[in-house]
Amino acid sequence: MNRFAGLNEKEMSLVKKAGYIIEENREYSEEDYERCANVISDYIMNHSKNDIPKIQQQYSSTLRKII
């Protein structure tokens, strides 16, 4: 099952903004989902400590869906 298929357009945009490109019609492995989660985590942590909670909130539902 492609977990990325369960993302709405806003969530897909957030993943792309974090730096992970989702390809249509591709089978993803568990490692791919973990890599995406790591890219998102790195993106969040690269912000100032005051911005991290806000950005983490934006990505929380997306991360729950892919990991």
PQR file of N, CA, C, O and H, with PARSE charges and radii, in Angstrom:
ATOM      1  N   MET A   1       0.835  -1.187   0.000 -0.4000 1.5000
ATOM      2  CA  MET A   1       0.000   0.000   0.000 -0.0000 2.0000
ATOM      3  C   MET A   1       0.876   1.246   0.000  0.5500 1.7000
ATOM      4  O   MET A   1       1.832   1.340   0.771 -0.5500 1.4000
ATOM      5  N   ASN A   2       0.558   2.174  -0.842 -0.4000 1.5000
ATOM      6  CA  ASN A   2       1.299   3.423  -0.923 -0.0000 2.0000
ATOM      7  C   ASN A   2       0.744   4.400   0.122  0.5500 1.7000
ATOM      8  O   ASN A   2      -0.352   4.937  -0.042 -0.5500 1.4000
ATOM      9  H   ASN A   2      -0.218   2.097  -1.468  0.4000 1.0000
ATOM     10  N   ARG A   3       1.496   4.620   1.174 -0.4000 1.5000
ATOM     11  CA  ARG A   3       1.036   5.514   2.250 -0.0000 2.0000
ATOM     12  C   ARG A   3       0.940   6.958   1.787  0.5500 1.7000
ATOM     13  O   ARG A   3       0.173   7.738   2.352 -0.5500 1.4000
ATOM     14  H   ARG A   3       2.386   4.184   1.306  0.4000 1.0000
ATOM     15  N   PHE A   4       1.699   7.320   0.776 -0.4000 1.5000
ATOM     16  CA  PHE A   4       1.641   8.685   0.266 -0.0000 2.0000
ATOM     17  C   PHE A   4       0.291   8.954  -0.403  0.5500 1.7000
ATOM     18  O   PHE A   4      -0.138  10.106  -0.477 -0.5500 1.4000
ATOM     19  H   PHE A   4       2.321   6.687   0.316  0.4000 1.0000
ATOM     20  N   ALA A   5      -0.375   7.924  -0.884 -0.4000 1.5000
ATOM     21  CA  ALA A   5      -1.677   8.092  -1.526 -0.0000 2.0000
ATOM     22  C   ALA A   5      -2.717   8.605  -0.530  0.5500 1.7000
ATOM     23  O   ALA A   5      -3.720   9.195  -0.933 -0.5500 1.4000
ATOM     24  H   ALA A   5      -0.027   6.988  -0.824  0.4000 1.0000
ATOM     25  N   GLY A   6      -2.489   8.386   0.758 -0.4000 1.5000
ATOM     26  CA  GLY A   6      -3.414   8.842   1.785 -0.0000 2.0000
ATOM     27  C   GLY A   6      -3.229  10.298   2.185  0.5500 1.7000
ATOM     28  O   GLY A   6      -3.975  10.813   3.018 -0.5500 1.4000
ATOM     29  H   GLY A   6      -1.675   7.907   1.086  0.4000 1.0000
ATOM     30  N   LEU A   7      -2.242  10.964   1.599 -0.4000 1.5000
ATOM     31  CA  LEU A   7      -1.990  12.364   1.940 -0.0000 2.0000
ATOM     32  C   LEU A   7      -2.880  13.277   1.107  0.5500 1.7000
ATOM     33  O   LEU A   7      -3.117  13.022  -0.074 -0.5500 1.4000
ATOM     34  H   LEU A   7      -1.636  10.546   0.922  0.4000 1.0000
ATOM     35  N   ASN A   8      -3.367  14.339   1.732 -0.4000 1.5000
ATOM     36  CA  ASN A   8      -4.129  15.316   0.965 -0.0000 2.0000
ATOM     37  C   ASN A   8      -3.154  16.275   0.275  0.5500 1.7000
ATOM     38  O   ASN A   8      -1.940  16.172   0.452 -0.5500 1.4000
ATOM     39  H   ASN A   8      -3.174  14.546   2.691  0.4000 1.0000
ATOM     40  N   GLU A   9      -3.691  17.190  -0.497 -0.4000 1.5000
ATOM     41  CA  GLU A   9      -2.836  18.076  -1.292 -0.0000 2.0000
ATOM     42  C   GLU A   9      -1.953  18.967  -0.407  0.5500 1.7000
ATOM     43  O   GLU A   9      -0.792  19.209  -0.735 -0.5500 1.4000
ATOM     44  H   GLU A   9      -4.677  17.274  -0.641  0.4000 1.0000
ATOM     45  N   LYS A  10      -2.494  19.446   0.696 -0.4000 1.5000
ATOM     46  CA  LYS A  10      -1.707  20.291   1.611 -0.0000 2.0000
ATOM     47  C   LYS A  10      -0.541  19.501   2.197  0.5500 1.7000
ATOM     48  O   LYS A  10       0.576  20.010   2.286 -0.5500 1.4000
ATOM     49  H   LYS A  10      -3.437  19.250   0.963  0.4000 1.0000
ATOM     50  N   GLU A  11      -0.803  18.256   2.595 -0.4000 1.5000
ATOM     51  CA  GLU A  11       0.254  17.419   3.159 -0.0000 2.0000
ATOM     52  C   GLU A  11       1.317  17.092   2.111  0.5500 1.7000
ATOM     53  O   GLU A  11       2.510  17.080   2.414 -0.5500 1.4000
ATOM     54  H   GLU A  11      -1.711  17.842   2.522  0.4000 1.0000
ATOM     55  N   MET A  12       0.879  16.829   0.880 -0.4000 1.5000
ATOM     56  CA  MET A  12       1.840  16.570  -0.201 -0.0000 2.0000
ATOM     57  C   MET A  12       2.727  17.790  -0.420  0.5500 1.7000
ATOM     58  O   MET A  12       3.929  17.658  -0.653 -0.5500 1.4000
ATOM     59  H   MET A  12      -0.090  16.840   0.634  0.4000 1.0000
ATOM     60  N   SER A  13       2.135  18.966  -0.346 -0.4000 1.5000
ATOM     61  CA  SER A  13       2.884  20.207  -0.518 -0.0000 2.0000
ATOM     62  C   SER A  13       3.900  20.387   0.609  0.5500 1.7000
ATOM     63  O   SER A  13       5.021  20.836   0.369 -0.5500 1.4000
ATOM     64  H   SER A  13       1.159  19.073  -0.157  0.4000 1.0000
ATOM     65  N   LEU A  14       3.514  20.042   1.825 -0.4000 1.5000
ATOM     66  CA  LEU A  14       4.435  20.156   2.963 -0.0000 2.0000
ATOM     67  C   LEU A  14       5.617  19.208   2.811  0.5500 1.7000
ATOM     68  O   LEU A  14       6.753  19.576   3.110 -0.5500 1.4000
ATOM     69  H   LEU A  14       2.604  19.678   2.020  0.4000 1.0000
ATOM     70  N   VAL A  15       5.353  17.988   2.347 -0.4000 1.5000
ATOM     71  CA  VAL A  15       6.432  17.014   2.138 -0.0000 2.0000
ATOM     72  C   VAL A  15       7.399  17.548   1.094  0.5500 1.7000
ATOM     73  O   VAL A  15       8.615  17.465   1.266 -0.5500 1.4000
ATOM     74  H   VAL A  15       4.431  17.689   2.105  0.4000 1.0000
ATOM     75  N   LYS A  16       6.862  18.091   0.018 -0.4000 1.5000
ATOM     76  CA  LYS A  16       7.711  18.653  -1.036 -0.0000 2.0000
ATOM     77  C   LYS A  16       8.517  19.839  -0.502  0.5500 1.7000
ATOM     78  O   LYS A  16       9.696  19.984  -0.823 -0.5500 1.4000
ATOM     79  H   LYS A  16       5.874  18.157  -0.122  0.4000 1.0000
ATOM     80  N   LYS A  17       7.887  20.679   0.305 -0.4000 1.5000
ATOM     81  CA  LYS A  17       8.568  21.837   0.895 -0.0000 2.0000
ATOM     82  C   LYS A  17       9.726  21.395   1.784  0.5500 1.7000
ATOM     83  O   LYS A  17      10.750  22.073   1.860 -0.5500 1.4000
ATOM     84  H   LYS A  17       6.929  20.561   0.566  0.4000 1.0000
ATOM     85  N   ALA A  18       9.559  20.256   2.454 -0.4000 1.5000
ATOM     86  CA  ALA A  18      10.620  19.736   3.314 -0.0000 2.0000
ATOM     87  C   ALA A  18      11.782  19.175   2.508  0.5500 1.7000
ATOM     88  O   ALA A  18      12.882  19.004   3.034 -0.5500 1.4000
ATOM     89  H   ALA A  18       8.727  19.706   2.392  0.4000 1.0000
ATOM     90  N   GLY A  19      11.536  18.884   1.216 -0.4000 1.5000
ATOM     91  CA  GLY A  19      12.630  18.425   0.368 -0.0000 2.0000
ATOM     92  C   GLY A  19      12.536  16.986  -0.089  0.5500 1.7000
ATOM     93  O   GLY A  19      13.510  16.449  -0.616 -0.5500 1.4000
ATOM     94  H   GLY A  19      10.643  19.023   0.789  0.4000 1.0000
ATOM     95  N   TYR A  20      11.393  16.342   0.097 -0.4000 1.5000
ATOM     96  CA  TYR A  20      11.241  14.967  -0.366 -0.0000 2.0000
ATOM     97  C   TYR A  20      10.260  14.960  -1.532  0.5500 1.7000
ATOM     98  O   TYR A  20       9.147  15.471  -1.408 -0.5500 1.4000
ATOM     99  H   TYR A  20      10.602  16.778   0.526  0.4000 1.0000
ATOM    100  N   ILE A  21      10.655  14.396  -2.644 -0.4000 1.5000
ATOM    101  CA  ILE A  21       9.834  14.349  -3.845 -0.0000 2.0000
ATOM    102  C   ILE A  21       9.093  13.010  -3.901  0.5500 1.7000
ATOM    103  O   ILE A  21       9.704  11.942  -3.867 -0.5500 1.4000
ATOM    104  H   ILE A  21      11.559  13.981  -2.745  0.4000 1.0000
ATOM    105  N   ILE A  22       7.774  13.093  -3.987 -0.4000 1.5000
ATOM    106  CA  ILE A  22       6.941  11.896  -4.083 -0.0000 2.0000
ATOM    107  C   ILE A  22       6.644  11.651  -5.552  0.5500 1.7000
ATOM    108  O   ILE A  22       6.141  12.529  -6.254 -0.5500 1.4000
ATOM    109  H   ILE A  22       7.277  13.961  -4.015  0.4000 1.0000
ATOM    110  N   GLU A  23       6.962  10.446  -6.007 -0.4000 1.5000
ATOM    111  CA  GLU A  23       6.736  10.074  -7.398 -0.0000 2.0000
ATOM    112  C   GLU A  23       5.438   9.279  -7.500  0.5500 1.7000
ATOM    113  O   GLU A  23       5.186   8.372  -6.707 -0.5500 1.4000
ATOM    114  H   GLU A  23       7.371   9.733  -5.438  0.4000 1.0000
ATOM    115  N   GLU A  24       4.624   9.631  -8.483 -0.4000 1.5000
ATOM    116  CA  GLU A  24       3.390   8.891  -8.715 -0.0000 2.0000
ATOM    117  C   GLU A  24       3.704   7.521  -9.299  0.5500 1.7000
ATOM    118  O   GLU A  24       4.726   7.324  -9.956 -0.5500 1.4000
ATOM    119  H   GLU A  24       4.829  10.367  -9.128  0.4000 1.0000
ATOM    120  N   ASN A  25       2.801   6.581  -9.042 -0.4000 1.5000
ATOM    121  CA  ASN A  25       2.891   5.229  -9.606 -0.0000 2.0000
ATOM    122  C   ASN A  25       4.192   4.529  -9.250  0.5500 1.7000
ATOM    123  O   ASN A  25       4.749   3.794 -10.065 -0.5500 1.4000
ATOM    124  H   ASN A  25       1.971   6.741  -8.508  0.4000 1.0000
ATOM    125  N   ARG A  26       4.672   4.753  -8.046 -0.4000 1.5000
ATOM    126  CA  ARG A  26       5.889   4.084  -7.592 -0.0000 2.0000
ATOM    127  C   ARG A  26       5.571   3.300  -6.331  0.5500 1.7000
ATOM    128  O   ARG A  26       4.821   3.760  -5.471 -0.5500 1.4000
ATOM    129  H   ARG A  26       4.220   5.351  -7.384  0.4000 1.0000
ATOM    130  N   GLU A  27       6.143   2.129  -6.234 -0.4000 1.5000
ATOM    131  CA  GLU A  27       6.017   1.331  -5.018 -0.0000 2.0000
ATOM    132  C   GLU A  27       7.107   1.762  -4.048  0.5500 1.7000
ATOM    133  O   GLU A  27       8.290   1.740  -4.389 -0.5500 1.4000
ATOM    134  H   GLU A  27       6.752   1.755  -6.933  0.4000 1.0000
ATOM    135  N   TYR A  28       6.721   2.145  -2.864 -0.4000 1.5000
ATOM    136  CA  TYR A  28       7.683   2.603  -1.866 -0.0000 2.0000
ATOM    137  C   TYR A  28       7.924   1.507  -0.840  0.5500 1.7000
ATOM    138  O   TYR A  28       7.009   0.773  -0.468 -0.5500 1.4000
ATOM    139  H   TYR A  28       5.761   2.163  -2.587  0.4000 1.0000
ATOM    140  N   SER A  29       9.165   1.408  -0.391 -0.4000 1.5000
ATOM    141  CA  SER A  29       9.525   0.436   0.639 -0.0000 2.0000
ATOM    142  C   SER A  29       9.446   1.110   2.013  0.5500 1.7000
ATOM    143  O   SER A  29       9.303   2.328   2.118 -0.5500 1.4000
ATOM    144  H   SER A  29       9.909   2.005  -0.694  0.4000 1.0000
ATOM    145  N   GLU A  30       9.541   0.311   3.026 -0.4000 1.5000
ATOM    146  CA  GLU A  30       9.545   0.836   4.394 -0.0000 2.0000
ATOM    147  C   GLU A  30      10.707   1.813   4.578  0.5500 1.7000
ATOM    148  O   GLU A  30      10.584   2.822   5.272 -0.5500 1.4000
ATOM    149  H   GLU A  30       9.658  -0.678   2.940  0.4000 1.0000
ATOM    150  N   GLU A  31      11.820   1.499   3.954 -0.4000 1.5000
ATOM    151  CA  GLU A  31      12.996   2.377   4.016 -0.0000 2.0000
ATOM    152  C   GLU A  31      12.711   3.753   3.390  0.5500 1.7000
ATOM    153  O   GLU A  31      13.190   4.773   3.886 -0.5500 1.4000
ATOM    154  H   GLU A  31      11.921   0.679   3.390  0.4000 1.0000
ATOM    155  N   ASP A  32      11.945   3.774   2.322 -0.4000 1.5000
ATOM    156  CA  ASP A  32      11.576   5.039   1.678 -0.0000 2.0000
ATOM    157  C   ASP A  32      10.743   5.910   2.618  0.5500 1.7000
ATOM    158  O   ASP A  32      10.954   7.120   2.702 -0.5500 1.4000
ATOM    159  H   ASP A  32      11.556   2.946   1.919  0.4000 1.0000
ATOM    160  N   TYR A  33       9.798   5.289   3.323 -0.4000 1.5000
ATOM    161  CA  TYR A  33       8.972   6.043   4.263 -0.0000 2.0000
ATOM    162  C   TYR A  33       9.805   6.584   5.424  0.5500 1.7000
ATOM    163  O   TYR A  33       9.599   7.708   5.881 -0.5500 1.4000
ATOM    164  H   TYR A  33       9.627   4.306   3.255  0.4000 1.0000
ATOM    165  N   GLU A  34      10.738   5.775   5.889 -0.4000 1.5000
ATOM    166  CA  GLU A  34      11.630   6.224   6.967 -0.0000 2.0000
ATOM    167  C   GLU A  34      12.513   7.371   6.489  0.5500 1.7000
ATOM    168  O   GLU A  34      12.742   8.329   7.228 -0.5500 1.4000
ATOM    169  H   GLU A  34      10.905   4.861   5.518  0.4000 1.0000
ATOM    170  N   ARG A  35      13.006   7.279   5.266 -0.4000 1.5000
ATOM    171  CA  ARG A  35      13.834   8.341   4.699 -0.0000 2.0000
ATOM    172  C   ARG A  35      13.032   9.641   4.602  0.5500 1.7000
ATOM    173  O   ARG A  35      13.544  10.713   4.923 -0.5500 1.4000
ATOM    174  H   ARG A  35      12.820   6.501   4.666  0.4000 1.0000
ATOM    175  N   CYS A  36      11.788   9.548   4.165 -0.4000 1.5000
ATOM    176  CA  CYS A  36      10.928  10.723   4.081 -0.0000 2.0000
ATOM    177  C   CYS A  36      10.715  11.330   5.466  0.5500 1.7000
ATOM    178  O   CYS A  36      10.791  12.548   5.624 -0.5500 1.4000
ATOM    179  H   CYS A  36      11.372   8.677   3.904  0.4000 1.0000
ATOM    180  N   ALA A  37      10.453  10.500   6.460 -0.4000 1.5000
ATOM    181  CA  ALA A  37      10.266  10.983   7.829 -0.0000 2.0000
ATOM    182  C   ALA A  37      11.533  11.673   8.334  0.5500 1.7000
ATOM    183  O   ALA A  37      11.452  12.683   9.034 -0.5500 1.4000
ATOM    184  H   ALA A  37      10.392   9.511   6.331  0.4000 1.0000
ATOM    185  N   ASN A  38      12.699  11.135   7.984 -0.4000 1.5000
ATOM    186  CA  ASN A  38      13.966  11.755   8.390 -0.0000 2.0000
ATOM    187  C   ASN A  38      14.166  13.104   7.707  0.5500 1.7000
ATOM    188  O   ASN A  38      14.645  14.051   8.330 -0.5500 1.4000
ATOM    189  H   ASN A  38      12.765  10.315   7.415  0.4000 1.0000
ATOM    190  N   VAL A  39      13.804  13.194   6.434 -0.4000 1.5000
ATOM    191  CA  VAL A  39      13.913  14.469   5.714 -0.0000 2.0000
ATOM    192  C   VAL A  39      13.018  15.514   6.380  0.5500 1.7000
ATOM    193  O   VAL A  39      13.429  16.657   6.577 -0.5500 1.4000
ATOM    194  H   VAL A  39      13.415  12.424   5.928  0.4000 1.0000
ATOM    195  N   ILE A  40      11.799  15.114   6.722 -0.4000 1.5000
ATOM    196  CA  ILE A  40      10.876  16.032   7.390 -0.0000 2.0000
ATOM    197  C   ILE A  40      11.409  16.435   8.753  0.5500 1.7000
ATOM    198  O   ILE A  40      11.355  17.611   9.113 -0.5500 1.4000
ATOM    199  H   ILE A  40      11.466  14.185   6.561  0.4000 1.0000
ATOM    200  N   SER A  41      11.921  15.483   9.515 -0.4000 1.5000
ATOM    201  CA  SER A  41      12.486  15.782  10.844 -0.0000 2.0000
ATOM    202  C   SER A  41      13.662  16.748  10.740  0.5500 1.7000
ATOM    203  O   SER A  41      13.772  17.692  11.522 -0.5500 1.4000
ATOM    204  H   SER A  41      11.965  14.528   9.223  0.4000 1.0000
ATOM    205  N   ASP A  42      14.528  16.508   9.778 -0.4000 1.5000
ATOM    206  CA  ASP A  42      15.664  17.418   9.573 -0.0000 2.0000
ATOM    207  C   ASP A  42      15.186  18.817   9.218  0.5500 1.7000
ATOM    208  O   ASP A  42      15.726  19.811   9.703 -0.5500 1.4000
ATOM    209  H   ASP A  42      14.439  15.741   9.143  0.4000 1.0000
ATOM    210  N   TYR A  43      14.169  18.883   8.369 -0.4000 1.5000
ATOM    211  CA  TYR A  43      13.608  20.172   7.976 -0.0000 2.0000
ATOM    212  C   TYR A  43      13.076  20.917   9.203  0.5500 1.7000
ATOM    213  O   TYR A  43      13.328  22.110   9.371 -0.5500 1.4000
ATOM    214  H   TYR A  43      13.731  18.075   7.975  0.4000 1.0000
ATOM    215  N   ILE A  44      12.352  20.216  10.043 -0.4000 1.5000
ATOM    216  CA  ILE A  44      11.794  20.829  11.253 -0.0000 2.0000
ATOM    217  C   ILE A  44      12.906  21.321  12.172  0.5500 1.7000
ATOM    218  O   ILE A  44      12.848  22.439  12.683 -0.5500 1.4000
ATOM    219  H   ILE A  44      12.148  19.247   9.907  0.4000 1.0000
ATOM    220  N   MET A  45      13.911  20.487  12.378 -0.4000 1.5000
ATOM    221  CA  MET A  45      14.983  20.810  13.331 -0.0000 2.0000
ATOM    222  C   MET A  45      15.913  21.907  12.821  0.5500 1.7000
ATOM    223  O   MET A  45      16.669  22.484  13.604 -0.5500 1.4000
ATOM    224  H   MET A  45      13.958  19.579  11.963  0.4000 1.0000
ATOM    225  N   ASN A  46      15.871  22.200  11.544 -0.4000 1.5000
ATOM    226  CA  ASN A  46      16.717  23.259  10.996 -0.0000 2.0000
ATOM    227  C   ASN A  46      16.141  24.654  11.213  0.5500 1.7000
ATOM    228  O   ASN A  46      16.714  25.644  10.757 -0.5500 1.4000
ATOM    229  H   ASN A  46      15.257  21.732  10.908  0.4000 1.0000
ATOM    230  N   HIS A  47      15.030  24.731  11.894 -0.4000 1.5000
ATOM    231  CA  HIS A  47      14.424  26.024  12.196 -0.0000 2.0000
ATOM    232  C   HIS A  47      14.812  26.465  13.614  0.5500 1.7000
ATOM    233  O   HIS A  47      15.329  25.677  14.406 -0.5500 1.4000
ATOM    234  H   HIS A  47      14.564  23.927  12.264  0.4000 1.0000
ATOM    235  N   SER A  48      14.555  27.717  13.907 -0.4000 1.5000
ATOM    236  CA  SER A  48      14.884  28.225  15.246 -0.0000 2.0000
ATOM    237  C   SER A  48      14.019  27.519  16.287  0.5500 1.7000
ATOM    238  O   SER A  48      12.934  27.025  15.981 -0.5500 1.4000
ATOM    239  H   SER A  48      14.135  28.358  13.264  0.4000 1.0000
ATOM    240  N   LYS A  49      14.513  27.482  17.507 -0.4000 1.5000
ATOM    241  CA  LYS A  49      13.811  26.751  18.561 -0.0000 2.0000
ATOM    242  C   LYS A  49      12.420  27.327  18.815  0.5500 1.7000
ATOM    243  O   LYS A  49      11.542  26.614  19.302 -0.5500 1.4000
ATOM    244  H   LYS A  49      15.394  27.884  17.756  0.4000 1.0000
ATOM    245  N   ASN A  50      12.208  28.586  18.499 -0.4000 1.5000
ATOM    246  CA  ASN A  50      10.883  29.176  18.685 -0.0000 2.0000
ATOM    247  C   ASN A  50       9.902  28.743  17.598  0.5500 1.7000
ATOM    248  O   ASN A  50       8.693  28.720  17.829 -0.5500 1.4000
ATOM    249  H   ASN A  50      12.921  29.164  18.103  0.4000 1.0000
ATOM    250  N   ASP A  51      10.408  28.403  16.428 -0.4000 1.5000
ATOM    251  CA  ASP A  51       9.555  27.995  15.310 -0.0000 2.0000
ATOM    252  C   ASP A  51       9.279  26.494  15.283  0.5500 1.7000
ATOM    253  O   ASP A  51       8.303  26.059  14.672 -0.5500 1.4000
ATOM    254  H   ASP A  51      11.390  28.421  16.241  0.4000 1.0000
ATOM    255  N   ILE A  52      10.108  25.714  15.925 -0.4000 1.5000
ATOM    256  CA  ILE A  52       9.993  24.254  15.850 -0.0000 2.0000
ATOM    257  C   ILE A  52       8.610  23.745  16.270  0.5500 1.7000
ATOM    258  O   ILE A  52       8.035  22.940  15.537 -0.5500 1.4000
ATOM    259  H   ILE A  52      10.900  26.067  16.421  0.4000 1.0000
ATOM    260  N   PRO A  53       8.042  24.168  17.406 -0.5600 1.5000
ATOM    261  CA  PRO A  53       6.719  23.630  17.778  0.2800 2.0000
ATOM    262  C   PRO A  53       5.638  23.915  16.732  0.5500 1.7000
ATOM    263  O   PRO A  53       4.799  23.057  16.460 -0.5500 1.4000
ATOM    264  N   LYS A  54       5.655  25.101  16.153 -0.4000 1.5000
ATOM    265  CA  LYS A  54       4.662  25.467  15.139 -0.0000 2.0000
ATOM    266  C   LYS A  54       4.807  24.594  13.899  0.5500 1.7000
ATOM    267  O   LYS A  54       3.816  24.094  13.367 -0.5500 1.4000
ATOM    268  H   LYS A  54       6.337  25.798  16.374  0.4000 1.0000
ATOM    269  N   ILE A  55       6.033  24.414  13.442 -0.4000 1.5000
ATOM    270  CA  ILE A  55       6.281  23.616  12.238 -0.0000 2.0000
ATOM    271  C   ILE A  55       6.011  22.144  12.518  0.5500 1.7000
ATOM    272  O   ILE A  55       5.486  21.431  11.663 -0.5500 1.4000
ATOM    273  H   ILE A  55       6.838  24.821  13.874  0.4000 1.0000
ATOM    274  N   GLN A  56       6.363  21.696  13.697 -0.4000 1.5000
ATOM    275  CA  GLN A  56       6.102  20.306  14.083 -0.0000 2.0000
ATOM    276  C   GLN A  56       4.598  20.030  14.071  0.5500 1.7000
ATOM    277  O   GLN A  56       4.163  18.956  13.656 -0.5500 1.4000
ATOM    278  H   GLN A  56       6.790  22.274  14.392  0.4000 1.0000
ATOM    279  N   GLN A  57       3.821  20.987  14.519 -0.4000 1.5000
ATOM    280  CA  GLN A  57       2.365  20.861  14.501 -0.0000 2.0000
ATOM    281  C   GLN A  57       1.853  20.722  13.066  0.5500 1.7000
ATOM    282  O   GLN A  57       0.950  19.929  12.801 -0.5500 1.4000
ATOM    283  H   GLN A  57       4.174  21.859  14.856  0.4000 1.0000
ATOM    284  N   GLN A  58       2.430  21.495  12.143 -0.4000 1.5000
ATOM    285  CA  GLN A  58       2.014  21.435  10.745 -0.0000 2.0000
ATOM    286  C   GLN A  58       2.257  20.049  10.137  0.5500 1.7000
ATOM    287  O   GLN A  58       1.464  19.575   9.323 -0.5500 1.4000
ATOM    288  H   GLN A  58       3.163  22.140  12.359  0.4000 1.0000
ATOM    289  N   TYR A  59       3.341  19.417  10.531 -0.4000 1.5000
ATOM    290  CA  TYR A  59       3.740  18.146   9.948 -0.0000 2.0000
ATOM    291  C   TYR A  59       3.270  16.911  10.726  0.5500 1.7000
ATOM    292  O   TYR A  59       3.482  15.785  10.276 -0.5500 1.4000
ATOM    293  H   TYR A  59       3.985  19.802  11.192  0.4000 1.0000
ATOM    294  N   SER A  60       2.642  17.106  11.875 -0.4000 1.5000
ATOM    295  CA  SER A  60       2.310  15.957  12.732 -0.0000 2.0000
ATOM    296  C   SER A  60       1.384  14.949  12.048  0.5500 1.7000
ATOM    297  O   SER A  60       1.633  13.746  12.127 -0.5500 1.4000
ATOM    298  H   SER A  60       2.470  18.020  12.241  0.4000 1.0000
ATOM    299  N   SER A  61       0.332  15.407  11.386 -0.4000 1.5000
ATOM    300  CA  SER A  61      -0.586  14.454  10.746 -0.0000 2.0000
ATOM    301  C   SER A  61       0.090  13.755   9.576  0.5500 1.7000
ATOM    302  O   SER A  61      -0.157  12.575   9.329 -0.5500 1.4000
ATOM    303  H   SER A  61       0.131  16.384  11.323  0.4000 1.0000
ATOM    304  N   THR A  62       0.934  14.469   8.861 -0.4000 1.5000
ATOM    305  CA  THR A  62       1.649  13.869   7.734 -0.0000 2.0000
ATOM    306  C   THR A  62       2.571  12.763   8.221  0.5500 1.7000
ATOM    307  O   THR A  62       2.608  11.680   7.638 -0.5500 1.4000
ATOM    308  H   THR A  62       1.135  15.428   9.062  0.4000 1.0000
ATOM    309  N   LEU A  63       3.310  13.029   9.281 -0.4000 1.5000
ATOM    310  CA  LEU A  63       4.217  12.019   9.820 -0.0000 2.0000
ATOM    311  C   LEU A  63       3.451  10.803  10.342  0.5500 1.7000
ATOM    312  O   LEU A  63       3.910   9.673  10.175 -0.5500 1.4000
ATOM    313  H   LEU A  63       3.280  13.909   9.755  0.4000 1.0000
ATOM    314  N   ARG A  64       2.299  11.013  10.966 -0.4000 1.5000
ATOM    315  CA  ARG A  64       1.506   9.893  11.454 -0.0000 2.0000
ATOM    316  C   ARG A  64       1.044   8.994  10.312  0.5500 1.7000
ATOM    317  O   ARG A  64       0.942   7.778  10.471 -0.5500 1.4000
ATOM    318  H   ARG A  64       1.926  11.931  11.102  0.4000 1.0000
ATOM    319  N   LYS A  65       0.771   9.594   9.177 -0.4000 1.5000
ATOM    320  CA  LYS A  65       0.284   8.810   8.033 -0.0000 2.0000
ATOM    321  C   LYS A  65       1.377   8.005   7.344  0.5500 1.7000
ATOM    322  O   LYS A  65       1.099   6.950   6.773 -0.5500 1.4000
ATOM    323  H   LYS A  65       0.855  10.582   9.048  0.4000 1.0000
ATOM    324  N   ILE A  66       2.624   8.491   7.389 -0.4000 1.5000
ATOM    325  CA  ILE A  66       3.662   7.793   6.627 -0.0000 2.0000
ATOM    326  C   ILE A  66       4.529   6.872   7.463  0.5500 1.7000
ATOM    327  O   ILE A  66       5.225   6.019   6.912 -0.5500 1.4000
ATOM    328  H   ILE A  66       2.849   9.348   7.853  0.4000 1.0000
ATOM    329  N   ILE A  67       4.506   7.023   8.782 -0.4000 1.5000
ATOM    330  CA  ILE A  67       5.314   6.100   9.602 -0.0000 2.0000
ATOM    331  C   ILE A  67       4.458   5.263  10.519  0.5500 1.7000
ATOM    332  O   ILE A  67       4.981   4.440  11.271 -0.5500 1.4000
ATOM    333  H   ILE A  67       3.941   7.716   9.229  0.4000 1.0000
TER
END
